[in-house]
Amino acid sequence: MEKLKTKIQGVLAEAGKALPVAEIAETLGLTSGSAYKELVKTIAQLEKDGAVQFTKVGKIQLPKENILLTGILRLNDRGFGFVNVDPEEDDIYIKKEEVGLALDGDEVAIDILHPADPFSGKGAEGKVVAIKKRGQERITGEFVPYDEEMQGDSGYLGYLIPQEQKLAGYRVYVTETGLHPVEGNIVVLSIQAYPSQQNPQRFLGPITEILGHKNDPGMDILSYVVSLGLETKFSDEVLVAAEEVPEKIAPEDYRSRRDLRDQVIVTIDGADAKDLDDAVTVRKLANGNYFLGVHIADVSHYVTENSPLDATAYQRGTSVYLTDRVIPMIPQRLSNGICSLNPQVDRLTLSCEMEIDGNGQVVHYEIFPSVIKTTARMTYQAVNEIIEEALPETCEKYQDLVPMFHEMAELHEILSAMRTRRGAINFEDREARVIVDEQGHPLDIVLRERGTGEKLIESFMLAANETVAAHFAQQNLPFIYRIHEAPKEEKLQRFFEFVSVFGLTIPGTKKGVTATSLQQLLNKVSDQPEGPVISTMLLRSMQQAKYTTEPLGHYGLGADDYTHFTSPIRRYPDLMVHRLIHTYGTHPQEADIQRFAASLPEIAQHSSQMERKAVDAERGVDAMKKAEYMASHIDEEFAGVISSVTKFGFFVELPNTIEGLVHINSLQQDYFHFIPAHMSLVGENTRQTFKLGQKVVVKVVKSDPITRTIDFQLVAAEGIKEQDLKRRQHHKRPAARGKNEGERGKRSKETATTKKRSSKNKNKSQSKGKGGQRPFYQGAKKGKNKRGKR
């Protein structure tokens, strides 16, 4: 053992950093069962001797002085939270009792109460010991006034019912300074006093904005996004700046631009899109290659550096697309007007023209400022009717363009095949949108169907983004890239264990698995019942894509270099890429290089943060409207699939992509144990099993738009007789025990990288089967898809 101790310490000293046990084992060649056990035993003895120590997240290192860790606290609605102190490490769990006076979004200093245990897989637990910086400066909620006597006695106008569930247990008092709303107004309060030791549950401050009345159409969405800190209105200064932008191109603006107005160029978007920021053209060349022109609205020409328009675009970072509205990054006078590539009008653009061979490789390209005049404004539906259906009336209407659309489809297939060969991962893409009436109430949920038209535009934008990124990576100039790093070993290990339940294996190790191997796995199970679940679990194993100044590549796309160039109307990084192209020109100046080298890291970080905030808002509104939709279907039954299993129950996803929880306490027929390795719940006496991918029928028992949660009751399950699901008194379940609080929120955090999804259910009851035994799928509602807008 002494020799092994020396080797372990030598590995740690040479690495100069903390290492996971698995990496130490691989370095020393101790990966077999008995050797690994001996390694673990030796590390435990070293730790006991004080010769090594576990880090806060469970890695092994040589002894260091204990210091407090700093990070951003993210609280669940029920009070517990997580702190991330290192993007490369797992979050640290903070119990409700250890949060203290900290609030969601606060920058906090924490101490570790229990280090992570790499042998059991248990994460680190910590305690908030100091609040470094408050993350929340205002509260949105419904105003409740006091009567005159109460106002006189308390000195307050009244109080707020906070929009955020995380603040439900606090009292938010309104001071007399500031605006004086009326009962039922939805307002914004500026926080003057935070919870303290003397008043641990109290906020205090004046009203600074009245959003409207709680019964106004769309007020639920507006109040929610404002509570997240998103700006919904432009300042007067910004609106004035937008008004000053001319509606037509000035003669001098044509100079130094390549004139492409004689080319056949089209936009292809959803039918109700108004901000058209990309246009394309394709033609087959004499040598058999394809010419692809991607022309992007030159927003940077109008949104100039350090202007009011630039400041607000930077602050917002991105447009936010909600159920029935858009919170734009720049005023709509620009996004829907002079910057939009509307048909048959001159528009300023930045162009990326590429020659692509039969293998999908770009063999020649040019990136330059241009002016275009689009030939037609096409919709995805029209292009699909031409390519996929050959619909006579549509083909006749666009007869001059039909040959180009078929060449576009050919080029898309070439590019798609190229991405597959190099290891791009194609996740199941099920998205939907909620159809609402004029009052904002949900009427329907329809699946978004992606046809060839949608896919070819995606292929062309990917090609342009890669080409622009590769160009600047080769020049080694300060630039902003979109990166997606390889999955962490720990998450891949859990994914390997998960798929093994289905008898599946993946070539390679968690350290050396290729994206191609993962795609092959998805292809293998694409038509299997467990396919969607495996795709979702792999997606959860991936890291989040983000912006950075380092060209680290895009794992999911299999791309060596990638950026965002194609959507400057709605994403600030794209706008910055355009600005960099203009500024660098053909002869980059040293002063510009130094300036961007200093400013781009912060821009990339802020853009990534605002993107995540926008995604949270979009998902939150989506969940709100889904819950509101299902509230009108209480006691109705639906067929679905178990999409996630936890120790507190299992989640069921319906064909309309709505998810709800079947809580373990509602399974009265037995006491169920959670088996993490198999991602299943197993009955102690009946051996009934509920697992991922299992088909079930559920009844809606509760749906709350405020908490954005849906509760189901199990009616039938594949592989289990209906009478066996009934409650048995001698297996009465004991009261819920253990750390069950907030488990919904814990799962919500785990699914942060999942795509925005939803769909529609058309319902028809079915009769019971023979002998009163109903098959698991009968009596459930069935979905019917409609085409939706992306």
LUMVEX-620370 format. One record per residue (C-alpha): x, y, z. Coordinates in steps of 0.05 Angstrom, whole numbers, plus 32768, in hexadecimal, padded with zeros to 4 digits. Layout:
BEGIN
XYZ/...
This chain:
BEGIN
800080008000/803980308010/8053802B7FC8/800E80397FAD/800780757FDB/804780927FBE/802E80877F77/7FEC80A97F86/800F80E57FA5/803E80E77F69/800480E97F37/7FE381227F5E/802481497F63/803381427F19/7FEC81577F06/7FF081947F33/7FA581937F3D/7F6D81697F5A/7F5C812A7F33/7F1F80FC7F34/7F2B80B67F4E/7F1D80987F09/7F5480C17EE9/7F8680AC7F1F/7F7180647F12/7F7C806A7EC7/7FBF808C7ED0/7FD880557EFD/7FB7801E7ED4/7F8C80087F0E/7F4880027EEC/7F387FBA7EF9/7F087FA97F31/7F397F917F65/7F6F7FC57F54/7F3C7FFD7F56/7F237FE77F9A/7F6B7FE77FB4/7F74802D7F98/7F3680467FBB/7F4C80267FFC/7F9080477FF7/7F73808C7FE8/7F4680858024/7F8280768050/7FA980B18032/7F6E80DE8041/7F6A80C38088/7FB480D18091/7FAB81188076/7FD9810A803B/7FA381198008/7F5F813A800D/7F1E813A7FE7/7F0E817B7FC5/7ECB819D7FCE/7EB081767F92/7ECE81337FA2/7F1081327F7C/7F52811F7F9C/7F8A81517FA8/7FC8815B7FD3/7FB781828013/7FA681CC800B/7F8E82038039/7F428203803F/7F2382418020/7EDB82588014/7EBE824E7FCF/7E9782847FAA/7E60827A7F77/7E19828C7F62/7DE1826D7F8B/7DA6824F7F65/7D6B82417F92/7D3282117F86/7CEA82287F94/7CEB81FE7FD4/7D29821E7FF2/7D6581F27FE4/7D9882067FB0/7DD981FA7F8A/7E1882227F83/7E47821B7F48/7E8F822F7F59/7EB082117F1B/7E9282057ED5/7EB981C47ED2/7E9E81A97F14/7E5A81927F2E/7E3081C37F55/7E3281C37FA0/7DF081B47FC3/7DD781E47FF8/7DA081CD8027/7D6781FC8036/7D808202807E/7DC582178065/7DB0824E8035/7DAA8282806B/7D9482C68052/7DAD82BB800B/7D7E82C17FD0/7D7C82A37F8B/7DB182C27F5F/7DDC82DC7F98/7E2782D57F94/7E3982B07FD4/7E7482947FFA/7E6A824C8011/7E8C821A803D/7E8981D08030/7E6581A88064/7E6C81648042/7E9E81598008/7E8881337FCB/7E9180E87FD0/7EAB80CE7F8D/7EA180867FA3/7E57808C7FB2/7E4880C27F7E/7E2D80F17FB4/7E3A813B7FA6/7E57816F7FD4/7E2A81958005/7E3981DB801C/7E2282158047/7E1B825F8035/7E4882878064/7E4782CB8042/7E2182F1800D/7E5383137FDF/7E2283367FB0/7DD783387FA9/7DBE831D7F67/7D7783397F6A/7D6783837F6D/7D1C83837F61/7CDE83587F6D/7CA283507F40/7C5E83407F5E/7C1583517F6A/7C08838D7F96/7BDA83867FD2/7BCA83C97FF4/7BBF83D6803E/7B8483FF8055/7B928445806F/7B97842F80B8/7BC883F780A7/7BF18426807C/7BF5845780B6/7C09842280E8/7C3C83FF80BD/7C5684378092/7C4E840B8054/7C1F84118018/7C1583C68019/7C3A83888003/7C4A835E7FC5/7C3883167FB5/7C7A83057F91/7C7882E77F4B/7CB382BA7F5B/7CA3827B7F82/7CE7827F7FA2/7CCF82BD7FC8/7C8B82A07FDD/7C9F829C8026/7CB682E4802B/7C8F8324803B/7C9C835C8009/7C86839F8025/7C7A83DD7FF9/7C9384208012/7C6E84618005/7CA5847E7FDB/7C9E846B7F92/7C60845B7F69/7C1C844D7F8A/7BFA84137F66/7BB483FA7F70/7B9D83B67F88/7BAC837F7F55/7BE283A57F31/7C20837E7F1C/7C5B83A87F30/7CA683AA7F36/7CC483BB7F7B/7D0C83D47F83/7D2B83B07FBF/7D4483E07FF4/7D4983AF802E/7D5983658028/7D4A832F805B/7D7783378098/7D83831580DB/7D50834480FB/7D1D833A80C2/7D3082F9809F/7CF082F68074/7CE8833F8061/7CF583688022/7CE783B3801F/7CE583E67FE7/7CBE84157FBA/7C9784067F7B/7CBE841D7F3D/7C9284017F05/7C4A83ED7EFB/7C4483B67EC6/7BF883B37EC5/7BBF838E7EE6/7BC383447EF6/7B8783367EC9/7BA583597E8C/7BB1832A7E51/7BF883107E51/7C08832B7E97/7C1C82E67EB0/7C5482E17E7C/7C69832A7E84/7C6E83277ECF/7C9582E67ECC/7CCA82FE7E9C/7CD183407EC1/7CDC83197F02/7D1682F67EE0/7D3783397ED4/7D2A833D7E8A/7D1F83827E6B/7CDD83857E45/7CDF83CE7E2F/7D1283F97E0C/7D27843B7E2A/7D12847C7E0A/7D5B84877DF6/7D5D84457DD1/7D1B84517DAE/7D3284967D97/7D7284777D7C/7D4984437D56/7D1D84797D39/7D5B849D7D1F/7D6F84627CF4/7D5884717CAC/7D2784427C8B/7D4E84427C4A/7D9784357C3B/7DBF84747C2F/7DE784787BEE/7E2A84787C13/7E1784377C36/7E1E84117BF4/7E6884227BEF/7E9B83EC7C00/7E6583B67BFA/7E5F83807BC6/7E1E83897B9E/7DF883477B9D/7DB483637B8B/7DB3833E7B49/7DB882FA7B6B/7D7D82CD7B79/7D7C82CF7BC6/7D4282BA7BF2/7D2F82BA7C3C/7D10827B7C59/7CEE82837C9C/7CAE82737CC3/7C6E82917CA7/7C6782C47CE0/7CB182D77CE6/7CBD83227CE0/7D0883297CEF/7D2683097CB2/7D7183097CBF/7D8B82D47C8F/7D8482C87C44/7DA382927C18/7DB2827E7BD1/7DCB823C7BB4/7DE182277B6F/7E0781EB7B53/7E4981FC7B33/7E6681E07AF3/7E9A81B87B1A/7E6381937B40/7E6D81BB7B80/7E3881E87BA0/7E3882337BAA/7E1882487BEB/7E0D82907BFC/7DF682A27C43/7DE482EC7C4B/7DD783077C91/7DB8834A7CA3/7DF0837B7CB4/7DD383927CF7/7E1783AC7D0D/7E1183E37CD8/7DD684017CFE/7DE683EB7D45/7E29840D7D4C/7E5C84017D83/7E4F84257DC5/7E0D84427DAD/7DCD843E7DD7/7DB484077DA7/7DF483E07DB2/7DF083E77DFE/7DA983CC7E02/7DB983937DD1/7DF583807DFB/7DCE83837E3C/7D9583577E21/7DC583297DFD/7D8E83057DD7/7D46830A7DC2/7D1782E07DED/7CE082B87DCA/7CA382AC7DF5/7C60828C7DE8/7C3D82C77DC7/7C7282FD7DC4/7CBB830D7DBA/7CE783387DE6/7D1683527DB0/7D6083617DB8/7D5A83A07D8E/7D1C83CC7D81/7CEC83B07D4E/7CF483ED7D21/7D3883CF7D10/7D2C83857D18/7CEC83847CEE/7D0083C07CC3/7D4283D67CA5/7D6883997CBF/7D3583667CA7/7D4483477C63/7CFF83557C47/7CF283437BFE/7D0183717BC4/7D2483A77BED/7D6E83B87BF3/7D8D83A07C33/7DD483A47C50/7DF183607C61/7E30833A7C73/7E3982FF7C44/7E5D82BD7C4A/7E62829C7C05/7E7B82547C03/7E8D82217BCF/7E7D81DC7BEB/7E9281997BCD/7E6C81587BCA/7E8881437C0E/7E6D81827C30/7EB181A37C36/7EB881EE7C2C/7EEF81F47BF7/7EEB823F7BEE/7EC882797C12/7EC382C47C17/7EA882EF7C4F/7E9683377C3D/7E6583727C45/7E2F83727C11/7DEC838E7BFA/7DB4835F7BE4/7D6C83617BCD/7D4883207BDD/7D1F83027BA5/7CE982E27BD0/7CD482D97C18/7CCA828E7C1E/7CAB82677C58/7CC082237C71/7C7C82087C5E/7C8282207C16/7CC882037C0E/7CB281C17C2C/7C7681BF7BFD/7CA781C77BC3/7CDD81977BDA/7CB781617C00/7C7181637BE1/7C7B81827B9B/7C3981A67BA7/7C2481BF7B61/7C0882027B76/7C4582137BA1/7C7681FB7B6C/7C5282257B38/7C5282637B64/7C9E825F7B6E/7CAF823C7B2C/7CEE82667B20/7D0982547B64/7CF7820A7B66/7D3981F17B48/7D6182177B7C/7D3981F97BB5/7D4881B37B9C/7D9281C47B98/7D8C81DF7BDF/7D70819C7BF5/7DAA81787BD3/7DDE81A37BF5/7DBB819B7C38/7DC0814F7C32/7E0A81557C22/7E1781837C5E/7DED81577C8C/7E1381197C78/7E55813D7C82/7E4281517CC9/7E2C810A7CD9/7E6E80ED7CBF/7E97811B7CEB/7E6F810B7D2A/7E37813E7D31/7E0181267D62/7DB9812C7D4B/7D8C812E7D88/7D4281207D82/7D2481657D75/7CDD81687D8F/7CC781B07D98/7C8281CD7D9B/7C5E820E7DA6/7C2282227DD0/7BE982427DA9/7BC782787DD2/7B8A82A47DC8/7B8982F07DCA/7B8682EE7E16/7BC482C27E19/7B9F82837E2E/7BBA82437E10/7B8D82227DDD/7BBA81EC7DC0/7C0081D07DBF/7C1B81BE7D7A/7C5B819A7D67/7C8D81BF7D3D/7C9D81947D01/7CE0819E7CE0/7CDF81927C96/7D1681977C63/7D0C81E37C5F/7D1D81EC7CA9/7D5781BA7CA6/7D7981D77C68/7D79821D7C86/7D9882007CC4/7DCE81DD7C9A/7DDF821D7C75/7DE382477CB5/7E1182127CD4/7E3E82147C97/7E4482607C9A/7E5082617CE5/7E88822D7CDF/7EA882517CA4/7EAA82947CC7/7EC582757D07/7EFC824E7CE2/7F10828D7CBD/7F1E82B57CFC/7F3C82797D22/7F6F82727CEA/7F8082BC7CF0/7F8882B67D3B/7F6282F77D47/7F3883067D86/7EF482EA7D76/7EB582CF7D96/7EA682857D8D/7E6C82577D9D/7E8882197DBF/7E6D81D87DD8/7E9E81B07E01/7EA181647E06/7E7681457E3E/7E95813E7E83/7EAE80F97E94/7E8080F27ED0/7E4181017EA8/7E5680D27E70/7E63809B7EA4/7E1C80A47EBE/7E0180A27E77/7E2880627E69/7E0A80427EA7/7DC5805A7E92/7DC6803C7E4B/7DE27FFB7E67/7D9E7FF07E86/7D847FE87E3F/7DBB7FB87E2D/7DE17FED7E05/7E2B7FFA7E04/7E5480327DE5/7E9980277DC7/7ED280497DEC/7ED880637E33/7EB7809E7E54/7EF880C37E49/7F0080B17E00/7EBA80A77DE4/7EAE80CB7DA2/7E7180F27D8D/7E6B80C17D53/7E6180887D84/7E2B80AE7DA8/7E0880BE7D66/7E0B80757D53/7DE980647D94/7DB180967D86/7DA880797D40/7DA480337D5E/7D6B80457D8D/7D4880797D62/7D0D804B7D53/7D0C802A7D97/7CDC803D7DD0/7D1780527DFB/7D35807C7DC3/7D1980C07DD9/7D2C80B37E21/7D7380A17E0F/7D7880DE7DE3/7D61810A7E1C/7D9180EA7E4E/7DCB80F57E1E/7DB7813D7E15/7DB781467E60/7DFE812A7E61/7E1781607E32/7E3781A17E49/7E1581E27E39/7E2B82077DFB/7E46824D7E09/7E6C82887DED/7EB782917DF6/7EF482AF7DD6/7F17826C7DCF/7F0982427D90/7EFC82007DB5/7ECD81E37D82/7E8681C87D86/7E8081807D9F/7E3781777D8D/7E41818F7D45/7E85816E7D3D/7EA181B17D27/7EE981C87D34/7ED482117D31/7E9082307D3B/7E7182747D48/7E2E82987D43/7E2D82C47D05/7DE782BB7CE9/7DB682DC7D1A/7DCE83237D2C/7D87833D7D34/7D7A830F7D6F/7DBF82FC7D8C/7DF4832C7DA3/7E3082FD7D95/7E1B82FC7D4C/7E1983487D4C/7E5F83497D6A/7E7883187D35/7E5F83487CFF/7E8183827D22/7EC2835B7D24/7EBE834A7CDA/7EB583947CC9/7EEB83AC7CF9/7F20837B7CE6/7F1383827C9B/7F4F836D7C71/7F84838D7C9D/7F7583877CE8/7F9183C07D11/7FB883B27D51/7F8E83E27D79/7F4E83BD7D65/7F6D837A7D75/7F8183917DBB/7F3D83B17DC7/7F1683737DB5/7F4683457DDA/7F34836C7E19/7EE983717E0F/7ED383307DEE/7EDB83017E2B/7EA8832A7E53/7E7A832F7E17/7E7C82E37E0D/7E6F82D57E57/7E3583077E5B/7E1682EC7E1B/7E1882A57E37/7DF782BC7E77/7DBF82E27E53/7DB482A67E25/7DA8827A7E62/7D7A82AD7E80/7D5282B17E3F/7D4D82657E3D/7D3482637E84/7CFF82977E73/7CE982727E35/7CE5822F7E5A/7CC1824F7E95/7C8C826F7E6A/7C85822F7E42/7C7A82077E83/7C49823B7E9C/7C1E82377E5E/7C2181EB7E5C/7C0981E87EA4/7BD2821A7E93/7BBE81EF7E57/7BBC81AF7E81/7B9481D17EB8/7B5881CC7E89/7B6381807E83/7B5F816C7ECD/7B4881247ED6/7B5581147E8D/7B8180D97E7A/7BBD80DB7E4B/7BEE80A87E30/7C3780B87E3C/7C7D809E7E49/7CA7809F7E88/7CDC80D37E78/7D0180D77EBB/7D0380AE7EFB/7D1880C97F3F/7D1480B47F87/7CD480DD7F8F/7CAE80C27F53/7CB180C47F08/7CA380F87ED2/7C7680E77E98/7C7B81097E55/7C3C810C7E2A/7C3B810C7DDD/7C3381577DE3/7C7681597E08/7C5581717E48/7C7481517E85/7C5481437EC8/7C6781207F08/7C4B80DF7F24/7C6180E77F6C/7C7980A97F90/7C4780B67FC8/7C0E80AB7F96/7C2780647F88/7C0180457FC1/7C057FFD7FAA/7C4A7FF27FC6/7C8880137FE4/7CB780247FAB/7D0380287FAC/7D2A80537F7B/7D61802C7F57/7D8F80617F3A/7DB980317F10/7D7A801B7EEB/7D56805E7EEF/7D19803A7F09/7CE880347F44/7CDE7FED7F5C/7CA67FD67F8C/7CC07FB67FCC/7C8B7F7F7FCC/7C697F7F7F88/7CAB7F8A7F60/7C847FB97F33/7CB57FE27F0B/7CB080277EED/7CE980397EBF/7CFE80697E89/7CDA80617E47/7CA180397E65/7C5D80497E48/7C2880607E79/7BE480807E7E/7BDB80B87EB0/7BA380E57EC9/7BAE812F7ED3/7BA0813F7F1D/7BBF81847F24/7BDC81B97EF7/7BF581FB7F13/7C0B82337EE3/7C29825B7F1E/7C5982247F34/7C5C820A7EEC/7C5281C27F03/7C24818A7EEE/7C12814D7F19/7BFB810B7EFB/7BDC80CD7F19/7BEF80897EFB/7BB580657EDA/7BD7802E7EB2/7C1E80177EA3/7C3D7FEB7E6F/7C4E7FA77E8B/7C227FAE7EC9/7BDB7F967ED0/7BA97FCD7EE0/7B8F7FAB7F1F/7BD67FA67F3A/7BDB7FF27F3A/7BA47FF97F6D/7BB5800B7FB5/7BC37FD27FE5/7BB87FE3802E/7BEF7FB58048/7C217FDA801D/7C0D801E8035/7C44804E8026/7C6680708061/7C6A80BA8064/7C9B80D98033/7CE080D88051/7D2580F08042/7D3A812E801B/7CFD81327FEF/7CF4817D7FF0/7CFC81A17FAE/7D0C81637F85/7CE581807F4B/7D1681BA7F4B/7D52818D7F50/7D3A81687F12/7D2B81AB7EF0/7D7481BE7EFA/7D8B817C7EDD/7D6481887E9D/7D7F81CF7E91/7D9E81BC7E4E/7D61819D7E30/7D3F81BD7DF4/7CFF81E27DF8/7CC781B27DE7/7C7B81AA7DE3/7C4181917DB7/7BF681827DB3/7BC5814E7DC9/7B85813D7DA4/7B5D810F7DD0/7B2F80D57DC5/7B1980A37DFA/7B1F80597DED/7AF780217E0C/7B127FEE7E3D/7B2E7FAC7E22/7B127F677E2C/7AFF7F517E70/7B027F987E8C/7B4E7F977E86/7B627FD77E62/7BA47FD67E3A/7BD4800B7E55/7BCA80397E19/7B7E80387E16/7B5480707E33/7B8E80A17E27/7B8F80DE7DFB/7BB580DA7DB9/7BDE81127D9A/7BD581307D54/7C0C815A7D37/7C06819D7D13/7C3C81C57CF1/7C5781FC7D1D/7C8882367D16/7CCE822F7D31/
